[in-house]
Amino acid sequence: MTSDAPTLAGNAVPGPLAASLRRSPALRRRLLVLACFLVTALTLTPVVMMLLVAFQSDSESMAAKPSFWPGTWHFENISRAFQLVPLGRYLLNTVFFAGGTTLLETVTAAPAAYAFARLTFPGRGVLFGVYLTTLMIPAQVTLIPQFILVAKFHGVDTWPGMILPHAFTALGVFLLRQFFLGIPRDYEEAARLDGANRWQAFTRVIVPLAVPAIATLAVFKFISQWNNLLWPLVVSNSDATRTAAVGLQVFQSTDGTQWNLLLMAASICTVPLIVLFFLTQRWFVKGITMSGLGGR
Amino acid sequence: MAVEVHPAAPVRAPGPPRGRRHRWRGSETLAAWLFLLPSFAGFVVFTVVPVLGAGTISLLNWNLFSSPTWAGLHNFARLGPDPTFWSALGNTAYFTFVSVPLTLLVSLGLALLLNQGLRHVALFRSLLLLPYATITVAVAFVWIWLYIPHDGLVNAVLGLVGLHGPSWLISDEWAMPALIVMSVWKSFGFGMVIFLAGLQAIPQQLYEAARVDGTSPWQSFRNVTLPLLSPSVFFVVVTSVIGSFQVFDQALVMTNGGPGSRTTTLVMYIYQTGFENYDQGYAAAQSLVLFAFIAVITGLQFLLQRRLVHYDI
């Protein structure tokens, strides 16, 4: 861990490597880049394998002895995956489901987290405890009661029935509260002295400062709902609401799993997440320093 | 709260009248509830009510299809003499206490590596988050291939350095470690991003000050980075412990609880009880006990937090 420490100058533990590293930031930089490459290559091996098998022929992907490099590249597997199930429709549904839960959760969790982090009110500790406690309840526990509830309101196979039960989790409140606690109180104090009310202090001071945290929450919520299998499996029963994760099940139920097409579909379903993360990560990871909280 | 005390006589624009500040403070409870309401309403309807529902189901004999009959505490009494329940609890604890520290180390290490201001770091960050973004059920199958005893990539690589790898997923001893490695791989991205955000928030001046004082990299990590990162570490530890106690998808696909019941986790057992044996009452009782265990462990972490986590910059 020592080599990962943020600054390298100073009385580093003497040693030939440490000494030459201290003398040559360029060498240190090169070693770090090499480490990045190695770690990334190692991490990506299973993902690359998923992609390779996705382009194999049917017989190759189902052979008892696995081979990973496709003998010939079957690019038509892409269109086959889209033909076997309405994957395009499912992807659109997944955008609705993941997007809807993410939007609702973010919009409701942020003010709640502010109340828990900054306002004092009777029962705050107990209520936060109750919120946290529900984080610990496995989804399997609430699945049946949630389904009964949604069925009572005729919400089965509807967007509200899909989205609402997963839009108010304690995780978002917990995450944002942790970030809000780290924002110096002076910023709000200043706004308060200028006569801002609580809502203004929240929307004009805290929210702008917490954009990175809120973006982080949104991205992770989006990813986890994108991959949520259990709830959509239970509550959606037509192509109108079926999500991609549920649609992938079809590949496994038809006679003998067609691994190449399953993994092709899985890869296709992952692409939007990669694009989303690539587009947003700079913004949400860098954001905190830009907000003036961290300084340079 | 000390923060409510204002510096005396601040310079004020001719803004709102004096009394306003007092009203601002006095209405704190009301304001808090207004802030909480949207989240709280949804939380009660879609989380608290279903949990109470699960509590009710635990007191019933119910197979999902016929009408339930009253069972009282019978379902809880069944837990004591059920060896599968206890071994599942043990497996879950094993999984949790190995995978959480590993996930923490990997995600913190990578966050520190990616926070060095290297070029193309955005690309590495995105690529390293890929495992987290992939669909568990699909990549779990790839991992089965990786772990195949003779032709699998893992053992082939071990063979290159002269090691004879075990038959991972069908080995009594190695099935759980194999599952843990896959799970760490799948989940470290979450912690990595949380840590990166936390690291970005640490003022660079603190490191400069430490450097002027002549501290070693290890000392500045120990005395600046760790304390200031502790809220993030706390968050990641709590959520990973909770997540590990609920490990399901990858265990189901990769080992289905085997060999024997070596990798049967509690949530798997709950799932089998409720949706394979259609014993919903007993499944609900098991999940409430699991929930009690997680609650105790999380409670302990919050107690520790008071000593180890620093919120003020």
HADDOCK unambig.tbl for C-alpha pairs under 7 A between the chains (distance, minus, plus):
assign (segid A and resid 1 and name CA) (segid B and resid 109 and name CA) 6.95 0.50 0.50
assign (segid A and resid 2 and name CA) (segid B and resid 217 and name CA) 6.55 0.50 0.50
assign (segid A and resid 2 and name CA) (segid B and resid 218 and name CA) 5.34 0.50 0.50
assign (segid A and resid 4 and name CA) (segid B and resid 112 and name CA) 5.82 0.50 0.50
assign (segid A and resid 4 and name CA) (segid B and resid 113 and name CA) 5.90 0.50 0.50
assign (segid A and resid 5 and name CA) (segid B and resid 217 and name CA) 5.20 0.50 0.50
assign (segid A and resid 5 and name CA) (segid B and resid 218 and name CA) 6.14 0.50 0.50
assign (segid A and resid 5 and name CA) (segid B and resid 221 and name CA) 5.52 0.50 0.50
assign (segid A and resid 6 and name CA) (segid B and resid 116 and name CA) 6.93 0.50 0.50
assign (segid A and resid 6 and name CA) (segid B and resid 217 and name CA) 6.60 0.50 0.50
assign (segid A and resid 6 and name CA) (segid B and resid 221 and name CA) 6.87 0.50 0.50
assign (segid A and resid 7 and name CA) (segid B and resid 217 and name CA) 5.49 0.50 0.50
assign (segid A and resid 8 and name CA) (segid B and resid 217 and name CA) 5.49 0.50 0.50
assign (segid A and resid 9 and name CA) (segid B and resid 211 and name CA) 6.86 0.50 0.50
assign (segid A and resid 10 and name CA) (segid B and resid 211 and name CA) 6.01 0.50 0.50
assign (segid A and resid 10 and name CA) (segid B and resid 214 and name CA) 4.93 0.50 0.50
assign (segid A and resid 10 and name CA) (segid B and resid 215 and name CA) 5.57 0.50 0.50
assign (segid A and resid 10 and name CA) (segid B and resid 216 and name CA) 5.18 0.50 0.50
assign (segid A and resid 11 and name CA) (segid B and resid 214 and name CA) 6.13 0.50 0.50
assign (segid A and resid 11 and name CA) (segid B and resid 215 and name CA) 6.05 0.50 0.50
assign (segid A and resid 11 and name CA) (segid B and resid 216 and name CA) 4.80 0.50 0.50
assign (segid A and resid 12 and name CA) (segid B and resid 216 and name CA) 4.74 0.50 0.50
assign (segid A and resid 12 and name CA) (segid B and resid 217 and name CA) 6.31 0.50 0.50
assign (segid A and resid 40 and name CA) (segid B and resid 124 and name CA) 6.88 0.50 0.50
assign (segid A and resid 40 and name CA) (segid B and resid 127 and name CA) 6.96 0.50 0.50
assign (segid A and resid 40 and name CA) (segid B and resid 128 and name CA) 6.12 0.50 0.50
assign (segid A and resid 43 and name CA) (segid B and resid 128 and name CA) 6.83 0.50 0.50
assign (segid A and resid 46 and name CA) (segid B and resid 142 and name CA) 6.26 0.50 0.50
assign (segid A and resid 46 and name CA) (segid B and resid 143 and name CA) 6.89 0.50 0.50
assign (segid A and resid 50 and name CA) (segid B and resid 139 and name CA) 7.00 0.50 0.50
assign (segid A and resid 50 and name CA) (segid B and resid 142 and name CA) 6.39 0.50 0.50
assign (segid A and resid 108 and name CA) (segid B and resid 38 and name CA) 5.65 0.50 0.50
assign (segid A and resid 108 and name CA) (segid B and resid 39 and name CA) 4.89 0.50 0.50
assign (segid A and resid 109 and name CA) (segid B and resid 39 and name CA) 5.94 0.50 0.50
assign (segid A and resid 111 and name CA) (segid B and resid 35 and name CA) 4.92 0.50 0.50
assign (segid A and resid 111 and name CA) (segid B and resid 36 and name CA) 6.36 0.50 0.50
assign (segid A and resid 112 and name CA) (segid B and resid 35 and name CA) 5.35 0.50 0.50
assign (segid A and resid 112 and name CA) (segid B and resid 36 and name CA) 4.30 0.50 0.50
assign (segid A and resid 112 and name CA) (segid B and resid 39 and name CA) 6.31 0.50 0.50
assign (segid A and resid 115 and name CA) (segid B and resid 32 and name CA) 5.08 0.50 0.50
assign (segid A and resid 115 and name CA) (segid B and resid 35 and name CA) 6.07 0.50 0.50
assign (segid A and resid 115 and name CA) (segid B and resid 36 and name CA) 6.51 0.50 0.50
assign (segid A and resid 119 and name CA) (segid B and resid 28 and name CA) 6.46 0.50 0.50
assign (segid A and resid 119 and name CA) (segid B and resid 32 and name CA) 6.02 0.50 0.50
assign (segid A and resid 120 and name CA) (segid B and resid 28 and name CA) 6.69 0.50 0.50
assign (segid A and resid 120 and name CA) (segid B and resid 29 and name CA) 6.76 0.50 0.50
assign (segid A and resid 121 and name CA) (segid B and resid 28 and name CA) 6.76 0.50 0.50
assign (segid A and resid 121 and name CA) (segid B and resid 29 and name CA) 4.74 0.50 0.50
assign (segid A and resid 121 and name CA) (segid B and resid 32 and name CA) 6.77 0.50 0.50
assign (segid A and resid 133 and name CA) (segid B and resid 295 and name CA) 6.29 0.50 0.50
assign (segid A and resid 136 and name CA) (segid B and resid 242 and name CA) 5.62 0.50 0.50
assign (segid A and resid 136 and name CA) (segid B and resid 291 and name CA) 6.11 0.50 0.50
assign (segid A and resid 136 and name CA) (segid B and resid 294 and name CA) 6.18 0.50 0.50
assign (segid A and resid 136 and name CA) (segid B and resid 295 and name CA) 6.83 0.50 0.50
assign (segid A and resid 137 and name CA) (segid B and resid 291 and name CA) 5.71 0.50 0.50
assign (segid A and resid 138 and name CA) (segid B and resid 246 and name CA) 5.96 0.50 0.50
assign (segid A and resid 140 and name CA) (segid B and resid 271 and name CA) 6.91 0.50 0.50
assign (segid A and resid 141 and name CA) (segid B and resid 54 and name CA) 6.39 0.50 0.50
assign (segid A and resid 141 and name CA) (segid B and resid 284 and name CA) 6.33 0.50 0.50
assign (segid A and resid 141 and name CA) (segid B and resid 287 and name CA) 6.16 0.50 0.50
assign (segid A and resid 142 and name CA) (segid B and resid 50 and name CA) 5.34 0.50 0.50
assign (segid A and resid 142 and name CA) (segid B and resid 51 and name CA) 5.85 0.50 0.50
assign (segid A and resid 142 and name CA) (segid B and resid 54 and name CA) 6.35 0.50 0.50
assign (segid A and resid 145 and name CA) (segid B and resid 50 and name CA) 4.79 0.50 0.50
assign (segid A and resid 145 and name CA) (segid B and resid 53 and name CA) 5.58 0.50 0.50
assign (segid A and resid 145 and name CA) (segid B and resid 54 and name CA) 6.43 0.50 0.50
assign (segid A and resid 146 and name CA) (segid B and resid 46 and name CA) 6.73 0.50 0.50
assign (segid A and resid 146 and name CA) (segid B and resid 50 and name CA) 5.47 0.50 0.50
assign (segid A and resid 165 and name CA) (segid B and resid 46 and name CA) 5.08 0.50 0.50
assign (segid A and resid 168 and name CA) (segid B and resid 39 and name CA) 6.00 0.50 0.50
assign (segid A and resid 168 and name CA) (segid B and resid 42 and name CA) 5.60 0.50 0.50
assign (segid A and resid 168 and name CA) (segid B and resid 43 and name CA) 5.38 0.50 0.50
assign (segid A and resid 169 and name CA) (segid B and resid 43 and name CA) 6.76 0.50 0.50
assign (segid A and resid 178 and name CA) (segid B and resid 231 and name CA) 6.55 0.50 0.50
assign (segid A and resid 181 and name CA) (segid B and resid 311 and name CA) 6.35 0.50 0.50
assign (segid A and resid 182 and name CA) (segid B and resid 311 and name CA) 5.64 0.50 0.50
assign (segid A and resid 182 and name CA) (segid B and resid 312 and name CA) 6.33 0.50 0.50
assign (segid A and resid 182 and name CA) (segid B and resid 313 and name CA) 6.97 0.50 0.50
assign (segid A and resid 194 and name CA) (segid B and resid 12 and name CA) 6.67 0.50 0.50
assign (segid A and resid 194 and name CA) (segid B and resid 13 and name CA) 6.97 0.50 0.50
assign (segid A and resid 195 and name CA) (segid B and resid 15 and name CA) 6.42 0.50 0.50
assign (segid A and resid 195 and name CA) (segid B and resid 16 and name CA) 5.91 0.50 0.50
assign (segid A and resid 223 and name CA) (segid B and resid 133 and name CA) 6.24 0.50 0.50
assign (segid A and resid 227 and name CA) (segid B and resid 135 and name CA) 5.77 0.50 0.50
assign (segid A and resid 263 and name CA) (segid B and resid 138 and name CA) 6.37 0.50 0.50
assign (segid A and resid 266 and name CA) (segid B and resid 135 and name CA) 6.58 0.50 0.50
assign (segid A and resid 266 and name CA) (segid B and resid 138 and name CA) 6.40 0.50 0.50
assign (segid A and resid 270 and name CA) (segid B and resid 133 and name CA) 6.50 0.50 0.50
assign (segid A and resid 270 and name CA) (segid B and resid 134 and name CA) 5.71 0.50 0.50
assign (segid A and resid 273 and name CA) (segid B and resid 133 and name CA) 6.48 0.50 0.50
assign (segid A and resid 274 and name CA) (segid B and resid 130 and name CA) 6.97 0.50 0.50
assign (segid A and resid 277 and name CA) (segid B and resid 126 and name CA) 6.52 0.50 0.50
assign (segid A and resid 278 and name CA) (segid B and resid 126 and name CA) 5.65 0.50 0.50
assign (segid A and resid 282 and name CA) (segid B and resid 122 and name CA) 6.47 0.50 0.50
assign (segid A and resid 285 and name CA) (segid B and resid 196 and name CA) 6.49 0.50 0.50
assign (segid A and resid 285 and name CA) (segid B and resid 197 and name CA) 5.12 0.50 0.50
assign (segid A and resid 286 and name CA) (segid B and resid 200 and name CA) 6.77 0.50 0.50
assign (segid A and resid 288 and name CA) (segid B and resid 200 and name CA) 6.28 0.50 0.50
assign (segid A and resid 288 and name CA) (segid B and resid 201 and name CA) 5.69 0.50 0.50
assign (segid A and resid 289 and name CA) (segid B and resid 200 and name CA) 5.99 0.50 0.50
assign (segid A and resid 289 and name CA) (segid B and resid 201 and name CA) 5.99 0.50 0.50
assign (segid A and resid 293 and name CA) (segid B and resid 201 and name CA) 6.61 0.50 0.50
assign (segid A and resid 294 and name CA) (segid B and resid 200 and name CA) 6.96 0.50 0.50
assign (segid A and resid 294 and name CA) (segid B and resid 201 and name CA) 4.73 0.50 0.50
assign (segid A and resid 294 and name CA) (segid B and resid 202 and name CA) 5.53 0.50 0.50
assign (segid A and resid 294 and name CA) (segid B and resid 203 and name CA) 4.34 0.50 0.50
assign (segid A and resid 295 and name CA) (segid B and resid 203 and name CA) 5.38 0.50 0.50
assign (segid A and resid 295 and name CA) (segid B and resid 204 and name CA) 6.51 0.50 0.50
assign (segid A and resid 296 and name CA) (segid B and resid 203 and name CA) 6.57 0.50 0.50
assign (segid A and resid 296 and name CA) (segid B and resid 204 and name CA) 5.44 0.50 0.50
